[in-house]
Amino acid sequence: MSPAQHHFIAPDGVRIGWTEMGEGRPVVLIHGYMSDAHTNWVRYGHAEKVAAKGFRVILPDLRGHGISDRPQEAGAYPPDILAHDNEALVAHLGLADYDLGGYSLGARTAMRMLDRANAPAPARVMFVGMGLEGLIDTGRRAGHFRGILDNLGSFERGSPAWMVEAFLKTTKGDPVALRHVIDSFVDTSEAAVRAIAQPVLVLAGEEDDDNGSHHALADAIPGAVLAEVPGGHMSAVTKPEMGDALAEFLGGDGKSRRSA
C-alpha cells in the first residue's frame, strides 16, 4: 500500500502537505512536534494497519514540518494556527463524517479543533502520547523545547536534550520554524476536556509522562478507552503495538474494555 502526497494552500497562503493511504471512512492523524507524517504514522506501519481496516488515512504535515512550508517569520505562527490549518484541510477535503487523532502535539492540535468547533465534529477521537497536563498547561513543554532550540550543539551526548536534538537532525527539522511553532500553543480548559462527548482512545507508552499523566487524561474524559504500549515518549511510536491499538479502536465500536 503506497502513500500518496498532496498539497493545498491555507487561507494565509502557506502551502500545507498531507499524505494519504487506503480507501474508506476518513480518519485524520496528526503527527508530533519536530516529527512528520512519515515518521509518526507511515515508517513503522501504523497507518497501513489502520488503512487495512477499511479507512482512508489522511496524514497532514503541520506547518513548519515535513512536506509543508516552513515560514521563517514569527507572524506566520499566530495562536492556534495548527488547528486553523487542519480545519482548513477538513474543509478542503469536504470531510463531514470522519475520525480524528494525533500524537503529542498532534493530539493537542486535535483537542484545539474540538474546542474551537470551527470544523465538523469528528465521530471518534484518539489522543496518543498525551496526558492531561499537556492539554491544559502547555507552558512546561513549550519551555522545554525552547531551551533545546536555543542551545543546540551544547548538550552532553546521550542526555535527553541531546536525544531530542538528534531526532531533530533525523527529521531534517528547521529550528527557526520550529521555534515559532512553539509560540502558537494554546491551553485548553480542563472543563472543555471533560466535556468531550465522543468515544475517545487515550494511547501512550507505559513510561511516557512527557505530557503529564495519560491515566489522568483518560479519567477526565467520560468513557474513554485507555491503552498502553511498551516504551516512552520517543520510543513508543516505533512499537507495532501502537498501530495495533489504533486499528483495533477504529475497527471496532470505540467502546472496547480498557486495556490498562
C-alpha beads as a LAMMPS data file, in Angstrom:
LAMMPS data file: protein, C-alpha beads

260 atoms
259 bonds

1 atom types
1 bond types

-500.0 500.0 xlo xhi
-500.0 500.0 ylo yhi
-500.0 500.0 zlo zhi

Masses

1 110.0

Atoms # bond

1 1 1 0.000 0.000 0.000
2 1 1 1.802 3.118 -1.260
3 1 1 1.146 6.513 0.337
4 1 1 0.440 9.481 -1.946
5 1 1 1.435 13.075 -1.142
6 1 1 -0.755 16.139 -1.781
7 1 1 -0.754 19.865 -1.026
8 1 1 -3.251 22.678 -0.603
9 1 1 -2.912 26.378 0.198
10 1 1 -4.011 27.514 3.655
11 1 1 -6.031 30.751 3.939
12 1 1 -2.884 32.781 4.689
13 1 1 -1.043 31.432 1.649
14 1 1 1.115 28.808 3.375
15 1 1 1.398 25.521 1.475
16 1 1 0.311 22.581 3.636
17 1 1 1.081 18.990 2.683
18 1 1 -0.618 15.752 3.558
19 1 1 -0.153 12.063 2.810
20 1 1 -2.972 9.623 2.073
21 1 1 -3.235 5.870 2.227
22 1 1 -6.167 3.473 1.802
23 1 1 -9.840 3.868 0.963
24 1 1 -12.993 4.028 3.050
25 1 1 -14.045 6.032 6.091
26 1 1 -11.758 9.078 6.564
27 1 1 -9.502 9.301 9.591
28 1 1 -7.154 12.252 10.129
29 1 1 -3.993 11.511 12.156
30 1 1 -1.704 14.419 13.065
31 1 1 1.982 13.922 13.928
32 1 1 4.005 15.260 16.847
33 1 1 6.385 18.190 17.313
34 1 1 9.646 18.037 15.318
35 1 1 8.284 14.969 13.544
36 1 1 6.223 14.472 10.380
37 1 1 3.551 12.189 8.979
38 1 1 6.044 9.707 7.599
39 1 1 7.964 9.322 10.866
40 1 1 4.962 9.024 13.182
41 1 1 2.486 7.118 11.072
42 1 1 3.994 5.570 7.931
43 1 1 7.519 4.459 8.819
44 1 1 6.525 1.944 11.499
45 1 1 3.389 0.639 9.773
46 1 1 0.672 2.274 11.895
47 1 1 -1.119 3.982 9.011
48 1 1 -1.041 0.825 6.923
49 1 1 -2.662 -1.177 9.740
50 1 1 -5.446 1.388 10.024
51 1 1 -5.918 1.517 6.246
52 1 1 -6.188 -2.284 6.171
53 1 1 -9.290 -1.965 8.364
54 1 1 -11.048 -0.080 5.559
55 1 1 -10.026 3.512 6.239
56 1 1 -8.879 6.436 4.133
57 1 1 -5.961 7.563 6.291
58 1 1 -5.192 11.280 5.960
59 1 1 -1.864 12.375 7.437
60 1 1 -1.201 16.135 7.430
61 1 1 2.219 17.656 7.968
62 1 1 1.909 20.620 10.320
63 1 1 3.247 23.946 9.068
64 1 1 6.932 24.163 9.907
65 1 1 7.266 20.388 9.470
66 1 1 7.730 17.725 6.817
67 1 1 6.467 18.491 3.317
68 1 1 4.574 21.603 4.428
69 1 1 6.022 25.099 4.110
70 1 1 8.330 26.284 6.867
71 1 1 7.884 30.053 7.072
72 1 1 10.698 31.844 8.877
73 1 1 8.614 34.809 10.049
74 1 1 7.095 34.797 13.536
75 1 1 3.899 36.279 12.120
76 1 1 3.195 33.025 10.268
77 1 1 2.600 31.261 13.600
78 1 1 -0.239 33.037 15.442
79 1 1 -2.009 31.276 18.324
80 1 1 -3.878 28.135 17.265
81 1 1 -2.588 28.280 13.674
82 1 1 -2.056 24.492 13.644
83 1 1 -5.721 23.875 14.461
84 1 1 -6.697 26.502 11.890
85 1 1 -4.647 24.735 9.194
86 1 1 -6.238 21.381 9.946
87 1 1 -9.723 22.885 9.984
88 1 1 -8.892 24.241 6.532
89 1 1 -7.752 20.776 5.427
90 1 1 -11.009 19.219 6.648
91 1 1 -12.900 21.845 4.626
92 1 1 -10.650 21.388 1.575
93 1 1 -11.318 17.641 1.588
94 1 1 -15.022 18.085 2.280
95 1 1 -14.931 15.830 5.347
96 1 1 -18.173 15.628 7.313
97 1 1 -18.148 12.168 8.893
98 1 1 -14.597 11.312 9.960
99 1 1 -12.387 10.361 12.910
100 1 1 -9.554 12.480 14.313
101 1 1 -6.407 11.756 16.286
102 1 1 -2.866 12.853 16.885
103 1 1 0.412 12.085 18.587
104 1 1 1.730 14.547 21.198
105 1 1 1.452 17.981 19.523
106 1 1 -0.910 16.307 17.073
107 1 1 -3.150 15.295 19.983
108 1 1 -3.027 18.840 21.325
109 1 1 -3.973 20.121 17.864
110 1 1 -6.897 17.697 17.714
111 1 1 -8.059 18.965 21.123
112 1 1 -7.865 22.562 19.927
113 1 1 -10.002 21.621 16.906
114 1 1 -12.604 20.091 19.214
115 1 1 -12.604 23.132 21.483
116 1 1 -12.755 25.679 18.648
117 1 1 -15.581 23.802 16.876
118 1 1 -14.854 25.511 13.559
119 1 1 -14.945 22.237 11.615
120 1 1 -17.432 19.375 11.599
121 1 1 -17.020 17.411 14.819
122 1 1 -15.246 14.067 14.419
123 1 1 -17.136 10.934 15.380
124 1 1 -14.232 9.425 17.348
125 1 1 -11.061 10.896 18.825
126 1 1 -7.595 9.480 19.578
127 1 1 -5.177 11.207 21.954
128 1 1 -1.817 9.463 21.551
129 1 1 1.298 10.300 23.570
130 1 1 -0.680 12.861 25.551
131 1 1 -1.561 13.462 29.184
132 1 1 -3.992 15.848 30.820
133 1 1 -1.300 18.419 31.644
134 1 1 -0.185 18.559 28.020
135 1 1 -3.630 19.813 27.009
136 1 1 -4.459 22.231 29.811
137 1 1 -0.995 23.683 30.564
138 1 1 1.322 23.839 27.552
139 1 1 3.907 26.035 29.264
140 1 1 6.182 23.297 30.616
141 1 1 6.635 21.542 27.275
142 1 1 6.952 24.857 25.455
143 1 1 9.733 25.902 27.814
144 1 1 11.449 22.539 27.459
145 1 1 11.644 22.813 23.687
146 1 1 12.620 26.491 23.699
147 1 1 15.557 25.589 25.933
148 1 1 16.695 22.929 23.480
149 1 1 16.296 25.009 20.324
150 1 1 18.036 27.996 21.905
151 1 1 21.048 25.888 22.902
152 1 1 21.613 23.465 20.029
153 1 1 25.045 21.880 19.988
154 1 1 25.649 22.298 23.720
155 1 1 24.197 19.099 25.154
156 1 1 26.053 16.150 26.616
157 1 1 25.976 13.159 24.319
158 1 1 23.273 10.709 25.403
159 1 1 21.367 13.239 27.536
160 1 1 17.614 13.700 26.962
161 1 1 18.175 17.089 25.305
162 1 1 20.869 15.600 23.067
163 1 1 18.432 12.874 22.029
164 1 1 15.851 15.486 21.034
165 1 1 18.485 17.339 19.013
166 1 1 19.463 14.073 17.326
167 1 1 15.804 13.473 16.443
168 1 1 15.616 16.988 15.000
169 1 1 18.544 16.159 12.720
170 1 1 16.962 12.842 11.713
171 1 1 13.753 14.537 10.603
172 1 1 15.702 17.415 8.998
173 1 1 13.756 19.884 11.098
174 1 1 14.051 23.643 10.724
175 1 1 14.965 25.152 14.122
176 1 1 13.756 28.647 13.203
177 1 1 10.330 27.490 12.060
178 1 1 10.001 25.066 14.965
179 1 1 10.853 27.796 17.469
180 1 1 7.964 29.838 16.089
181 1 1 5.616 26.831 16.208
182 1 1 6.025 26.769 19.999
183 1 1 4.612 30.283 20.240
184 1 1 1.359 29.112 18.633
185 1 1 0.500 26.736 21.502
186 1 1 -2.813 27.430 23.263
187 1 1 -4.062 25.888 26.504
188 1 1 -7.440 24.143 26.650
189 1 1 -9.570 24.407 29.770
190 1 1 -9.980 21.269 31.837
191 1 1 -13.733 21.778 31.603
192 1 1 -13.520 21.505 27.800
193 1 1 -11.561 18.266 28.090
194 1 1 -14.109 16.822 30.498
195 1 1 -16.924 17.856 28.149
196 1 1 -15.744 15.668 25.245
197 1 1 -18.705 13.525 24.272
198 1 1 -17.207 11.354 21.507
199 1 1 -15.733 7.897 22.068
200 1 1 -12.056 8.539 22.883
201 1 1 -8.921 6.405 22.842
202 1 1 -6.089 7.557 25.124
203 1 1 -2.982 5.682 23.971
204 1 1 0.575 6.110 25.254
205 1 1 3.793 4.378 26.125
206 1 1 3.846 2.792 29.569
207 1 1 6.811 5.003 30.547
208 1 1 5.574 8.169 28.837
209 1 1 4.872 11.095 31.154
210 1 1 6.310 13.837 28.924
211 1 1 2.893 15.466 28.557
212 1 1 1.696 14.547 32.019
213 1 1 -0.376 11.534 33.008
214 1 1 -2.285 9.711 30.291
215 1 1 -4.149 7.939 33.101
216 1 1 -5.372 11.335 34.338
217 1 1 -6.441 12.253 30.811
218 1 1 -8.425 9.039 30.404
219 1 1 -10.027 9.534 33.814
220 1 1 -11.058 13.075 32.850
221 1 1 -12.995 12.007 29.740
222 1 1 -16.202 10.054 30.370
223 1 1 -15.973 6.550 28.932
224 1 1 -12.506 6.980 27.440
225 1 1 -10.617 3.825 26.464
226 1 1 -7.084 3.712 27.886
227 1 1 -4.398 1.616 26.186
228 1 1 -0.653 1.402 26.814
229 1 1 2.173 0.141 24.641
230 1 1 5.814 -0.504 25.556
231 1 1 8.228 2.420 25.765
232 1 1 8.421 6.114 26.483
233 1 1 7.518 9.220 24.519
234 1 1 10.134 8.850 21.799
235 1 1 10.191 5.056 21.594
236 1 1 6.504 4.100 21.845
237 1 1 5.827 5.353 18.324
238 1 1 8.261 2.740 16.971
239 1 1 6.350 -0.164 18.539
240 1 1 3.997 -2.291 16.412
241 1 1 1.550 -2.373 19.317
242 1 1 0.734 1.286 18.663
243 1 1 -0.631 0.602 15.199
244 1 1 -2.436 -2.467 16.520
245 1 1 -4.189 -0.402 19.210
246 1 1 -5.256 2.300 16.751
247 1 1 -6.564 -0.262 14.274
248 1 1 -8.450 -2.128 16.999
249 1 1 -10.126 1.029 18.289
250 1 1 -11.077 2.309 14.855
251 1 1 -12.068 -1.101 13.539
252 1 1 -14.373 -1.705 16.498
253 1 1 -17.126 0.358 18.066
254 1 1 -14.805 2.649 20.012
255 1 1 -16.109 1.282 23.299
256 1 1 -13.657 -1.535 23.986
257 1 1 -12.818 -2.554 27.518
258 1 1 -9.833 -0.673 28.946
259 1 1 -6.540 -2.450 28.404
260 1 1 -4.647 -0.639 31.137

Bonds

1 1 1 2
2 1 2 3
3 1 3 4
4 1 4 5
5 1 5 6
6 1 6 7
7 1 7 8
8 1 8 9
9 1 9 10
10 1 10 11
11 1 11 12
12 1 12 13
13 1 13 14
14 1 14 15
15 1 15 16
16 1 16 17
17 1 17 18
18 1 18 19
19 1 19 20
20 1 20 21
21 1 21 22
22 1 22 23
23 1 23 24
24 1 24 25
25 1 25 26
26 1 26 27
27 1 27 28
28 1 28 29
29 1 29 30
30 1 30 31
31 1 31 32
32 1 32 33
33 1 33 34
34 1 34 35
35 1 35 36
36 1 36 37
37 1 37 38
38 1 38 39
39 1 39 40
40 1 40 41
41 1 41 42
42 1 42 43
43 1 43 44
44 1 44 45
45 1 45 46
46 1 46 47
47 1 47 48
48 1 48 49
49 1 49 50
50 1 50 51
51 1 51 52
52 1 52 53
53 1 53 54
54 1 54 55
55 1 55 56
56 1 56 57
57 1 57 58
58 1 58 59
59 1 59 60
60 1 60 61
61 1 61 62
62 1 62 63
63 1 63 64
64 1 64 65
65 1 65 66
66 1 66 67
67 1 67 68
68 1 68 69
69 1 69 70
70 1 70 71
71 1 71 72
72 1 72 73
73 1 73 74
74 1 74 75
75 1 75 76
76 1 76 77
77 1 77 78
78 1 78 79
79 1 79 80
80 1 80 81
81 1 81 82
82 1 82 83
83 1 83 84
84 1 84 85
85 1 85 86
86 1 86 87
87 1 87 88
88 1 88 89
89 1 89 90
90 1 90 91
91 1 91 92
92 1 92 93
93 1 93 94
94 1 94 95
95 1 95 96
96 1 96 97
97 1 97 98
98 1 98 99
99 1 99 100
100 1 100 101
101 1 101 102
102 1 102 103
103 1 103 104
104 1 104 105
105 1 105 106
106 1 106 107
107 1 107 108
108 1 108 109
109 1 109 110
110 1 110 111
111 1 111 112
112 1 112 113
113 1 113 114
114 1 114 115
115 1 115 116
116 1 116 117
117 1 117 118
118 1 118 119
119 1 119 120
120 1 120 121
121 1 121 122
122 1 122 123
123 1 123 124
124 1 124 125
125 1 125 126
126 1 126 127
127 1 127 128
128 1 128 129
129 1 129 130
130 1 130 131
131 1 131 132
132 1 132 133
133 1 133 134
134 1 134 135
135 1 135 136
136 1 136 137
137 1 137 138
138 1 138 139
139 1 139 140
140 1 140 141
141 1 141 142
142 1 142 143
143 1 143 144
144 1 144 145
145 1 145 146
146 1 146 147
147 1 147 148
148 1 148 149
149 1 149 150
150 1 150 151
151 1 151 152
152 1 152 153
153 1 153 154
154 1 154 155
155 1 155 156
156 1 156 157
157 1 157 158
158 1 158 159
159 1 159 160
160 1 160 161
161 1 161 162
162 1 162 163
163 1 163 164
164 1 164 165
165 1 165 166
166 1 166 167
167 1 167 168
168 1 168 169
169 1 169 170
170 1 170 171
171 1 171 172
172 1 172 173
173 1 173 174
174 1 174 175
175 1 175 176
176 1 176 177
177 1 177 178
178 1 178 179
179 1 179 180
180 1 180 181
181 1 181 182
182 1 182 183
183 1 183 184
184 1 184 185
185 1 185 186
186 1 186 187
187 1 187 188
188 1 188 189
189 1 189 190
190 1 190 191
191 1 191 192
192 1 192 193
193 1 193 194
194 1 194 195
195 1 195 196
196 1 196 197
197 1 197 198
198 1 198 199
199 1 199 200
200 1 200 201
201 1 201 202
202 1 202 203
203 1 203 204
204 1 204 205
205 1 205 206
206 1 206 207
207 1 207 208
208 1 208 209
209 1 209 210
210 1 210 211
211 1 211 212
212 1 212 213
213 1 213 214
214 1 214 215
215 1 215 216
216 1 216 217
217 1 217 218
218 1 218 219
219 1 219 220
220 1 220 221
221 1 221 222
222 1 222 223
223 1 223 224
224 1 224 225
225 1 225 226
226 1 226 227
227 1 227 228
228 1 228 229
229 1 229 230
230 1 230 231
231 1 231 232
232 1 232 233
233 1 233 234
234 1 234 235
235 1 235 236
236 1 236 237
237 1 237 238
238 1 238 239
239 1 239 240
240 1 240 241
241 1 241 242
242 1 242 243
243 1 243 244
244 1 244 245
245 1 245 246
246 1 246 247
247 1 247 248
248 1 248 249
249 1 249 250
250 1 250 251
251 1 251 252
252 1 252 253
253 1 253 254
254 1 254 255
255 1 255 256
256 1 256 257
257 1 257 258
258 1 258 259
259 1 259 260
